Structure formats: C-alpha cells, structure tokens
C-alpha cells in the first residue's frame, strides 16, 4: 500500500526517554533560576548531576 512499517520501540526506550526528559527539565529549571537570580542552588545542581549519571549508567548498560 506504499507505507513503511516500523517496529515498536523497546520498552526500555520509554524509560530512557523519561530520564532524559527529566534531565532536560532539571537543566532548564536550573538555567532559568540562574538567569533570573544570578545563582543556582547546590541542591538543584546535585540533583541534575545525579540524574545525568543515572541516564549515563542506563545507556551504558543497555547499549
């Protein structure tokens, strides 16, 4: 019929995308706070760093 069929993504892709979206959201909030106040809280930086490490771990173990 002229259409290409694509396989469904693996279930672990959805989990990885959620983690990356969370990382991006945290980075955006941190940048917004830093731009508006001139400083970013250490707790925000620590949370973003931890989430980035988790995403890296999942990607490294999965692929």
C-alpha positions as CSV (number, residue, x, y, z in Angstrom):
1,X,0.0,0.0,0.0
2,X,3.0,2.3,-0.2
3,X,3.6,2.7,3.6
4,X,6.6,1.6,5.6
5,X,6.0,-0.3,8.8
6,X,8.4,0.4,11.6
7,X,8.8,-1.9,14.6
8,X,7.7,-0.7,18.0
9,X,10.4,0.7,20.2
10,X,11.7,-1.5,23.0
11,X,10.2,-0.8,26.4
12,X,13.5,0.4,27.8
13,X,13.5,3.2,25.3
14,X,10.5,4.8,27.0
15,X,12.3,4.6,30.4
16,X,15.4,6.2,28.9
17,X,13.3,9.0,27.3
18,X,11.7,9.7,30.6
19,X,15.1,10.0,32.3
20,X,16.4,12.2,29.5
21,X,13.3,14.4,29.7
22,X,13.8,14.7,33.4
23,X,17.4,15.7,32.9
24,X,16.4,18.4,30.4
25,X,13.7,19.7,32.6
26,X,16.1,20.0,35.6
27,X,18.7,21.7,33.4
28,X,16.1,24.1,32.1
29,X,14.9,25.0,35.6
30,X,18.4,25.4,36.8
31,X,19.3,27.7,33.9
32,X,16.1,29.7,34.5
33,X,16.9,30.2,38.1
34,X,20.5,31.1,37.4
35,X,19.5,33.6,34.8
36,X,16.8,35.3,37.0
37,X,18.7,35.3,40.3
38,X,22.4,35.1,39.2
39,X,22.9,31.9,41.3
40,X,21.8,28.3,41.2
41,X,21.2,26.2,44.3
42,X,23.6,23.4,45.1
43,X,20.7,21.0,45.6
44,X,19.5,21.7,42.1
45,X,23.0,21.1,40.7
46,X,23.4,17.9,42.7
47,X,20.0,16.6,41.5
48,X,20.8,17.3,37.9
49,X,24.2,15.7,38.2
50,X,22.7,12.6,39.8
51,X,20.1,12.3,37.1
52,X,22.7,12.7,34.4
53,X,24.8,9.9,36.0
54,X,21.7,7.7,36.1
55,X,21.0,8.3,32.4
56,X,24.6,7.6,31.5
57,X,24.5,4.3,33.5
58,X,21.3,3.1,31.9
59,X,22.6,3.9,28.4
60,X,25.9,2.2,29.1
61,X,24.3,-0.9,30.4
62,X,21.6,-1.1,27.7
63,X,23.6,-0.3,24.6
